[in-house]
Protein backbone atom coordinates (compact mmCIF):
# COMPACT_ATOMS: atom_id res chain seq x y z
CA UNK A 1 0.00 0.00 0.00
CA UNK A 2 1.38 3.42 -0.95
CA UNK A 3 -1.11 5.57 0.98
CA UNK A 4 0.99 7.86 3.19
CA UNK A 5 -1.29 7.37 6.19
CA UNK A 6 -0.53 3.63 6.22
CA UNK A 7 3.25 4.08 6.47
CA UNK A 8 4.77 2.67 9.62
CA UNK A 9 5.55 5.41 12.14
CA UNK A 10 7.22 5.36 15.53
CA UNK A 11 6.02 7.70 18.28
CA UNK A 12 7.90 8.07 21.55
CA UNK A 13 6.81 10.04 24.59
CA UNK A 14 7.46 10.18 28.33
CA UNK A 15 4.78 9.80 30.96
CA UNK A 16 3.40 13.33 31.19
CA UNK A 17 1.78 15.08 34.14
CA UNK A 18 0.53 18.49 33.02
CA UNK A 19 -0.91 21.28 35.13
CA UNK A 20 -0.36 23.64 38.03
CA UNK A 21 1.50 21.92 40.87
CA UNK A 22 2.80 19.02 38.74
CA UNK A 23 6.33 19.65 40.04
CA UNK A 24 5.25 18.74 43.56
CA UNK A 25 4.79 15.09 42.57
CA UNK A 26 8.53 14.67 41.94
CA UNK A 27 9.09 12.85 45.21
CA UNK A 28 6.44 10.23 44.44
CA UNK A 29 8.00 9.52 41.05
CA UNK A 30 11.55 9.37 42.39
CA UNK A 31 10.36 6.94 45.07
CA UNK A 32 8.62 4.80 42.44
CA UNK A 33 12.03 4.35 40.77
CA UNK A 34 13.44 3.17 44.10
CA UNK A 35 15.69 6.21 44.42
CA UNK A 36 17.91 6.68 47.42
CA UNK A 37 19.83 9.69 46.12
CA UNK A 38 18.73 11.99 43.29
CA UNK A 39 21.13 13.91 41.06
CA UNK A 40 19.41 17.31 40.78
CA UNK A 41 20.52 19.29 37.72
CA UNK A 42 19.67 22.97 37.29
CA UNK A 43 21.34 26.31 36.64
CA UNK A 44 22.04 29.45 38.71
CA UNK A 45 19.08 31.39 37.31
CA UNK A 46 16.55 28.68 38.16
CA UNK A 47 18.11 28.31 41.60
CA UNK A 48 17.81 32.06 42.20
CA UNK A 49 14.15 31.96 41.14
CA UNK A 50 13.45 29.43 43.91
CA UNK A 51 12.33 26.46 41.80
CA UNK A 52 15.35 24.30 42.61
CA UNK A 53 14.79 24.56 46.36
CA UNK A 54 11.08 23.93 45.81
CA UNK A 55 11.85 20.63 44.08
CA UNK A 56 14.56 19.67 46.56
CA UNK A 57 12.09 20.15 49.42
CA UNK A 58 9.54 17.94 47.65
CA UNK A 59 12.15 15.19 47.40
CA UNK A 60 13.15 15.64 51.03
CA UNK A 61 9.50 15.31 52.10
CA UNK A 62 9.61 11.78 50.65
CA UNK A 63 12.84 11.02 52.49
CA UNK A 64 14.95 11.18 49.34
CA UNK A 65 18.41 12.74 49.50
CA UNK A 66 19.62 14.92 46.61
CA UNK A 67 22.93 16.14 45.23
CA UNK A 68 22.72 19.49 43.44
CA UNK A 69 24.62 20.30 40.25
CA UNK A 70 24.14 23.80 38.80
CA UNK A 71 27.36 24.31 36.80
CA UNK A 72 25.40 24.56 33.55
CA UNK A 73 25.81 27.32 30.94
CA UNK A 74 22.94 28.68 28.80
CA UNK A 75 24.23 26.37 26.05
CA UNK A 76 25.39 23.27 27.99
CA UNK A 77 29.00 22.37 27.28
CA UNK A 78 30.78 19.08 26.95
CA UNK A 79 33.04 19.78 29.93
CA UNK A 80 29.99 20.58 32.10
CA UNK A 81 28.44 17.25 31.18
CA UNK A 82 31.64 15.44 32.13
CA UNK A 83 31.86 17.33 35.45
CA UNK A 84 28.30 16.25 36.15
CA UNK A 85 29.14 12.62 35.38
CA UNK A 86 32.03 12.72 37.83
CA UNK A 87 29.81 14.08 40.63
CA UNK A 88 26.94 11.70 39.81
CA UNK A 89 29.22 8.69 40.06
CA UNK A 90 31.14 9.91 43.11
CA UNK A 91 27.89 10.45 45.02
CA UNK A 92 26.42 7.13 43.84
CA UNK A 93 23.20 8.71 42.63
CA UNK A 94 20.50 6.58 41.01
CA UNK A 95 17.90 8.94 39.46
CA UNK A 96 18.38 12.21 37.59
CA UNK A 97 15.96 15.13 38.05
CA UNK A 98 16.40 18.22 35.86
CA UNK A 99 14.77 21.55 36.74
CA UNK A 100 15.08 24.35 34.22
CA UNK A 101 15.07 25.13 30.53
CA UNK A 102 16.69 23.22 27.72
CA UNK A 103 20.21 23.66 29.05
CA UNK A 104 19.88 21.80 32.38
CA UNK A 105 17.68 19.17 30.74
CA UNK A 106 20.14 18.51 27.90
CA UNK A 107 23.04 18.46 30.36
CA UNK A 108 21.12 15.97 32.50
CA UNK A 109 20.61 13.74 29.46
CA UNK A 110 24.35 13.89 28.77
CA UNK A 111 25.17 12.93 32.36
CA UNK A 112 22.81 9.98 32.09
CA UNK A 113 24.33 8.81 28.80
CA UNK A 114 27.94 8.83 29.96
CA UNK A 115 27.30 7.57 33.50
CA UNK A 116 25.71 4.43 32.04
CA UNK A 117 27.79 3.94 28.89
CA UNK A 118 31.20 5.40 29.73
CA UNK A 119 33.54 7.35 27.49
CA UNK A 120 33.02 10.99 26.55
CA UNK A 121 29.77 12.71 25.60
CA UNK A 122 31.15 13.51 22.13
CA UNK A 123 31.26 9.76 21.42
CA UNK A 124 27.47 9.73 21.26
CA UNK A 125 26.82 12.30 18.56
CA UNK A 126 24.36 11.01 15.96
CA UNK A 127 21.31 8.77 15.82
CA UNK A 128 20.89 5.71 18.05
CA UNK A 129 24.49 5.63 19.29
CA UNK A 130 23.60 4.69 22.90
CA UNK A 131 23.92 0.99 23.79
CA UNK A 132 22.94 0.78 27.47
CA UNK A 133 19.87 2.14 29.26
CA UNK A 134 20.50 5.35 31.17
CA UNK A 135 19.31 6.19 34.71
CA UNK A 136 15.66 7.24 35.13
CA UNK A 137 15.06 10.84 34.06
CA UNK A 138 12.42 13.08 35.67
CA UNK A 139 12.24 16.51 34.04
CA UNK A 140 10.56 19.69 35.27
CA UNK A 141 10.71 22.42 32.59
CA UNK A 142 10.72 26.05 33.71
CA UNK A 143 10.43 27.52 30.20
CA UNK A 144 7.73 27.02 27.56
CA UNK A 145 9.74 26.33 24.46
CA UNK A 146 12.65 23.93 24.39
CA UNK A 147 10.60 20.73 24.93
CA UNK A 148 13.66 18.76 26.04
CA UNK A 149 11.31 17.34 28.67
CA UNK A 150 9.44 15.29 26.02
CA UNK A 151 11.96 14.84 23.21
CA UNK A 152 14.50 12.26 22.08
CA UNK A 153 17.07 15.01 21.40
CA UNK A 154 20.03 16.17 23.47
CA UNK A 155 21.97 19.19 22.18
CA UNK A 156 25.44 19.83 23.63
CA UNK A 157 27.96 22.56 22.76
CA UNK A 158 31.45 21.50 21.75
CA UNK A 159 33.43 24.60 22.72
CA UNK A 160 36.60 23.39 21.01
CA UNK A 161 34.90 23.13 17.60
CA UNK A 162 32.42 25.95 18.33
CA UNK A 163 29.47 23.83 17.23
CA UNK A 164 26.48 22.12 18.81
CA UNK A 165 26.23 18.37 18.50
CA UNK A 166 22.92 16.50 18.28
CA UNK A 167 22.27 13.20 20.03
CA UNK A 168 19.03 11.53 18.94
CA UNK A 169 17.90 8.40 20.74
CA UNK A 170 14.86 6.90 22.41
CA UNK A 171 17.21 6.36 25.36
CA UNK A 172 17.13 10.10 26.21
CA UNK A 173 13.34 10.45 26.19
CA UNK A 174 12.62 11.30 29.85
CA UNK A 175 10.74 8.69 31.85
CA UNK A 176 8.53 11.37 33.40
CA UNK A 177 7.81 14.98 32.41
CA UNK A 178 6.24 17.11 35.16
CA UNK A 179 5.01 20.07 33.11
CA UNK A 180 3.93 22.79 35.50
CA UNK A 181 2.96 26.19 34.00
CA UNK A 182 3.56 27.84 37.38
CA UNK A 183 7.31 27.40 36.94
CA UNK A 184 7.35 29.71 33.91
CA UNK A 185 6.07 32.69 35.93
CA UNK A 186 9.63 33.82 36.70
CA UNK A 187 10.66 34.15 33.03
CA UNK A 188 11.25 37.70 31.79
CA UNK A 189 9.52 38.88 28.63
CA UNK A 190 12.57 38.31 26.41
CA UNK A 191 12.88 34.68 27.53
CA UNK A 192 9.12 34.18 27.20
CA UNK A 193 9.29 35.50 23.62
CA UNK A 194 12.38 33.50 22.63
CA UNK A 195 11.14 30.20 24.02
CA UNK A 196 7.64 30.74 22.65
CA UNK A 197 8.94 31.40 19.14
CA UNK A 198 11.25 28.39 19.54
CA UNK A 199 8.15 26.27 20.20
CA UNK A 200 6.46 27.74 17.12
CA UNK A 201 9.51 26.81 15.04
CA UNK A 202 9.39 23.26 16.44
CA UNK A 203 5.78 22.94 15.34
CA UNK A 204 6.27 24.45 11.87
CA UNK A 205 9.39 22.42 11.13
CA UNK A 206 7.79 19.21 12.38
CA UNK A 207 4.76 19.74 10.14
CA UNK A 208 6.80 20.27 6.96
CA UNK A 209 9.43 17.66 7.86
CA UNK A 210 9.84 14.69 5.55
CA UNK A 211 9.36 12.57 8.68
CA UNK A 212 5.92 14.00 9.46
CA UNK A 213 2.84 11.80 9.71
CA UNK A 214 -0.64 11.71 11.26
CA UNK A 215 0.65 11.13 14.78
CA UNK A 216 2.86 14.23 14.65
CA UNK A 217 0.67 16.48 12.49
CA UNK A 218 -2.11 16.74 15.05
CA UNK A 219 0.31 17.90 17.74
CA UNK A 220 2.13 20.31 15.43
CA UNK A 221 -1.05 22.06 14.26
CA UNK A 222 -2.46 22.28 17.78
CA UNK A 223 0.82 23.83 18.92
CA UNK A 224 0.73 26.42 16.12
CA UNK A 225 -2.83 27.40 17.09
CA UNK A 226 -2.09 27.65 20.79
CA UNK A 227 1.10 29.66 20.46
CA UNK A 228 -0.29 32.01 17.82
CA UNK A 229 -3.38 32.82 19.91
CA UNK A 230 -1.67 33.14 23.26
CA UNK A 231 2.01 34.11 23.05
CA UNK A 232 1.60 37.82 22.13
CA UNK A 233 -1.03 38.26 24.85
CA UNK A 234 1.20 36.53 27.41
CA UNK A 235 4.13 38.82 26.60
CA UNK A 236 1.80 41.81 26.92
CA UNK A 237 0.37 40.52 30.22
CA UNK A 238 2.79 38.16 31.99
CA UNK A 239 0.35 37.68 34.90
CA UNK A 240 -2.24 35.97 32.69
CA UNK A 241 -2.10 32.41 34.03
CA UNK A 242 -4.52 31.03 31.42
CA UNK A 243 -2.32 32.28 28.56
CA UNK A 244 0.73 30.90 30.36
CA UNK A 245 -0.85 27.47 30.57
CA UNK A 246 -1.91 27.59 26.91
CA UNK A 247 1.62 28.47 25.74
CA UNK A 248 3.07 25.70 27.93
CA UNK A 249 0.62 23.23 26.40
CA UNK A 250 1.59 24.45 22.93
CA UNK A 251 5.25 23.94 23.74
CA UNK A 252 4.58 20.39 24.93
CA UNK A 253 2.64 19.52 21.78
CA UNK A 254 5.33 21.03 19.57
CA UNK A 255 7.89 18.92 21.42
CA UNK A 256 5.95 15.71 20.86
CA UNK A 257 5.70 16.60 17.18
CA UNK A 258 9.34 17.40 16.51
CA UNK A 259 10.71 14.64 18.71
CA UNK A 260 9.07 12.16 16.35
CA UNK A 261 9.02 13.99 12.99
CA UNK A 262 12.44 15.60 13.57
CA UNK A 263 13.13 19.16 12.36
CA UNK A 264 14.69 21.02 9.42
CA UNK A 265 16.96 23.77 8.19
CA UNK A 266 16.02 26.36 10.82
CA UNK A 267 17.38 24.12 13.55
CA UNK A 268 20.37 22.90 11.55
CA UNK A 269 21.37 26.51 10.91
CA UNK A 270 20.50 27.57 14.44
CA UNK A 271 22.65 24.84 16.00
CA UNK A 272 25.58 25.98 13.87
CA UNK A 273 24.98 29.63 14.73
CA UNK A 274 24.42 29.05 18.45
CA UNK A 275 27.51 26.89 18.76
CA UNK A 276 29.67 29.35 16.85
CA UNK A 277 28.68 32.52 18.73
CA UNK A 278 27.14 31.03 21.92
CA UNK A 279 23.81 32.77 21.27
CA UNK A 280 20.41 31.87 22.83
CA UNK A 281 18.84 29.03 20.86
CA UNK A 282 15.37 30.55 20.64
CA UNK A 283 16.77 33.83 19.36
CA UNK A 284 18.77 32.00 16.66
CA UNK A 285 15.62 30.25 15.49
CA UNK A 286 13.65 33.50 15.48
CA UNK A 287 16.22 35.28 13.30
CA UNK A 288 16.17 32.50 10.71
CA UNK A 289 12.54 31.36 10.57
CA UNK A 290 10.99 33.46 7.79
CA UNK A 291 14.09 33.11 5.62
CA UNK A 292 13.97 29.30 5.79
CA UNK A 293 10.21 29.29 5.09
CA UNK A 294 10.90 31.39 2.00
CA UNK A 295 13.63 28.96 0.91
CA UNK A 296 11.60 25.80 1.59
CA UNK A 297 8.27 27.00 0.27
CA UNK A 298 8.48 25.67 -3.29
CA UNK A 299 8.96 22.08 -2.06
CA UNK A 300 6.23 22.05 0.62
CA UNK A 301 3.57 24.42 -0.69
CA UNK A 302 0.58 22.32 0.40
CA UNK A 303 1.93 21.93 3.92
CA UNK A 304 2.72 25.64 4.28
CA UNK A 305 -0.82 26.42 3.07
CA UNK A 306 -2.20 24.36 5.97
CA UNK A 307 0.11 26.25 8.35
CA UNK A 308 -1.16 29.56 6.95
CA UNK A 309 -4.76 28.48 7.49
CA UNK A 310 -3.92 27.32 11.02
CA UNK A 311 -2.54 30.81 11.66
CA UNK A 312 -5.96 32.13 10.53
CA UNK A 313 -4.69 33.59 7.28
CA UNK A 314 -7.03 33.80 4.28
CA UNK A 315 -5.92 31.44 1.53
CA UNK A 316 -9.07 31.25 -0.58
CA UNK A 317 -8.60 32.64 -4.09
CA UNK A 318 -4.94 33.35 -3.38
CA UNK A 319 -2.15 32.00 -5.52
CA UNK A 320 0.56 29.87 -4.00
CA UNK A 321 3.02 32.76 -4.09
CA UNK A 322 0.52 35.08 -2.45
CA UNK A 323 0.10 32.54 0.35
CA UNK A 324 3.89 32.38 0.72
CA UNK A 325 4.04 36.17 1.06
CA UNK A 326 1.27 36.44 3.68
CA UNK A 327 2.74 33.54 5.66
CA UNK A 328 6.19 35.12 5.75
CA UNK A 329 4.63 38.46 6.73
CA UNK A 330 2.64 36.76 9.50
CA UNK A 331 5.76 35.17 10.96
CA UNK A 332 7.60 38.49 10.92
CA UNK A 333 4.63 40.26 12.54
CA UNK A 334 4.33 37.61 15.27
CA UNK A 335 7.99 38.02 16.14
CA UNK A 336 7.65 41.79 16.25
CA UNK A 337 4.57 41.53 18.46
CA UNK A 338 6.65 39.75 21.08
CA UNK A 339 9.62 42.10 20.68
CA UNK A 340 12.00 40.08 18.53
CA UNK A 341 13.47 42.36 15.86
CA UNK A 342 17.06 41.12 15.94
CA UNK A 343 19.12 40.26 12.85
CA UNK A 344 22.25 38.17 12.51
CA UNK A 345 24.49 41.18 11.87
CA UNK A 346 23.25 42.82 15.06
CA UNK A 347 24.41 39.71 16.94
CA UNK A 348 27.91 39.92 15.50
CA UNK A 349 27.64 37.62 12.48
CA UNK A 350 29.83 38.70 9.56
CA UNK A 351 29.76 37.72 5.90
CA UNK A 352 33.10 36.00 6.39
CA UNK A 353 31.50 33.69 8.97
CA UNK A 354 28.92 32.31 6.56
CA UNK A 355 30.97 29.58 4.81
CA UNK A 356 31.90 28.00 8.14
CA UNK A 357 28.38 28.37 9.52
CA UNK A 358 26.91 26.80 6.39
CA UNK A 359 29.38 23.92 6.37
CA UNK A 360 28.47 22.99 9.94
CA UNK A 361 24.73 23.43 9.33
CA UNK A 362 24.92 21.07 6.36
CA UNK A 363 26.45 18.42 8.64
CA UNK A 364 23.69 18.78 11.27
CA UNK A 365 21.25 15.88 11.62
CA UNK A 366 18.21 18.18 11.40
CA UNK A 367 18.97 19.02 7.76
CA UNK A 368 18.15 15.42 6.80
CA UNK A 369 14.39 15.93 7.19
CA UNK A 370 14.18 19.42 5.72
CA UNK A 371 11.59 19.40 2.90
CA UNK A 372 13.96 21.00 0.38
CA UNK A 373 17.36 19.51 -0.38
CA UNK A 374 20.17 22.00 -0.02
CA UNK A 375 23.87 22.44 -0.51
CA UNK A 376 26.33 24.65 1.32
CA UNK A 377 25.80 27.59 -1.00
CA UNK A 378 22.02 27.41 -0.50
CA UNK A 379 22.49 27.75 3.24
CA UNK A 380 24.96 30.60 2.80
CA UNK A 381 22.32 32.50 0.83
CA UNK A 382 19.73 31.98 3.57
CA UNK A 383 22.20 33.21 6.20
CA UNK A 384 22.97 36.23 3.99
CA UNK A 385 19.28 37.12 3.80
CA UNK A 386 19.08 36.97 7.59
CA UNK A 387 21.98 39.36 8.08
Beta strands, then each sheet from edge to edge (+ up, - down):
strand 1: 15-18
strand 2: 37-41
strand 3: 65-69
strand 4: 95-100
strand 5: 126-127
strand 6: 136-141
strand 7: 153-158
strand 8: 163-168
strand 9: 176-179
sheet 1: 1+ 9+ 6+ 4+ 2+ 3+
sheet 2: 5+ 8+ 7-
end
